């Protein structure tokens, strides 16, 4: 792609998200979401592969549906209450429709079906943008809304953690596994949004770091399925040692960074006298942990087959910038001791 066109699209992508961040009016927020969607569509379809074009079409239709629901609900709220402000959502009907529209935008269960199929059609760089940056604007709206339907949010959260864990069990494609991982992590964030927005912000920050390091690792190894992971040790032995730790951090095992948000969310749910919800969320985390362990086993504890399709590749020099990968990997593995500092910063 032409560098000038690419720069313009990336600028539009960032501008749309920033407009949504800064808006307090539903029309301005909707305009920011639309700018964001229209800027990423050419980035998705730039390879002109039939699967990429199909995934781009699915993504566009899904986002257009969610945007139409959002516009309809905000107009309905203005008709019923006379308010266009995001923080003045007092009527339950438009609030529920907007929560479902934003759930569709970010891929929460039960409106998640588009996310694994769409992510599978893109390369890992576009998948990284879709799994991280594209979640920020809808989450900003959910933060501002402070929705007063805890039951709906808990149902969405528990369903997402269950579907995210269950759906990834039988997958062999890494991008689909990461899509289901994204659904499960977003479920944890939505679960606690009503009770502790700062904790949701912390979980979102940790999710962005861990997902970025996972995508960048797979991009460095040029791995797109589990079989290709088993031959990655010939290309980068050091990353083969670190990647299982990154995956286990995504699964939430101590003493890695991913344990922090799960631990604090379960603690907060218990404080809110929701022990059954906390127990179900912890049990669904075991499902996600299984497929992270499966990837770790395939990468670190198996040898590649010696047949012709499975021959080990040459260890060639790669052109990927490794500084972002090094930084995100360090944060993914080592932030747990800083939990008190993170809580103090968020609560200040």
Buried (B, 14 or more C-beta within 10 A) or exposed (E): EEEEEEEEBBEBBBBBBBBBBEBEEBEBBBBBBBBBBBBBBBBBBBBEEEEBBBBBBBBBEBBEBBBEBBBBBBBBBBEEBEBBBBEBBEBEEBBBBBBBBBBBBBBBBEBBBBBBBBBBBBBBEBBBBBBBBBBBBBBBBBBBBEBEBBEBBBBBBBBBBBBBBBBBEEBEBBBBBBBBBBBBBBBBBBBBBBBBBBBBBBBBBBBBBBBBBBBBBBBBBEBBBBBBBBBBBEBBEEBBEBBBBBBBBBBBBEEBBBBBBBBBBBEBBEEBEBEEBBEBBBEBBEBBBEBBBBBBBBBBEBEBEEEEEEEBEEEEEEEEEEEEBEBBBBBBBEBBEBBEEBBEEBEE
